[in-house]
Amino acid sequence: MNKSAKISKRSLESQAADLMREDIVNGNLTPGTRLVETTLAKEYGLSRGTIRIALHQLGTEGLVTQVPYAGWSVTELNDQDLWELYTLRATLEGMAARLAAERICEEGADRLREAYQQLLALCKLGDLKAITRADLDLHKLIIELSSHSRLASQYQLVENQFLAYIAAANRDFEPESVGLSHAALVEAICAGESDRAETEAIRNITGFEELR
């Protein structure tokens, strides 16, 4: 399918970045893949300048890397990268879950349960792309429910790296187990059990050794 058909009136650079980001997270563009501006421009039906701006955007997100004199490539995650993403997620999401449990209200609990049920429903269908997105959406909702704007801002800076991380982690698990693994976390937050919520948030994150 010609990806240029997906381009609408929104910023062409933003849309090109969205499409490439999706291909990276879904594994269509694998780590280490060289990204040639002329090839991408032809594939997306856009100018090289537009593609270049989109690549710079993805570079700020850590999804692509600019190699001196060699252009761009999809970022490869080494052991250090995996460890950093794991520990950063554990810190941010553990804190967010604790705060969310302390501040949970009936409306927030309903939203969290609804997001969880959506994840469970998608897990039954086995669509990894949809599961990965719903998985991240659930965690982002917990960040929102923490009512900590600076924490949310920091999370947003590395959100797409987390999305790639989650996609990599979910590939090694049965779809339904991905959804069920969030049950205790959701229950703890809705019950207002802050200590348990923090513990479950950290436990829920696939560990460094498993991802290696």
Summary of the structure (lengths in Angstrom):
residues: 212
radius of gyration: 18.3
end to end distance: 33.6
largest distance: 55.5
contacts: 666
relative contact order: 0.13
helix: 72%
strand: 5%
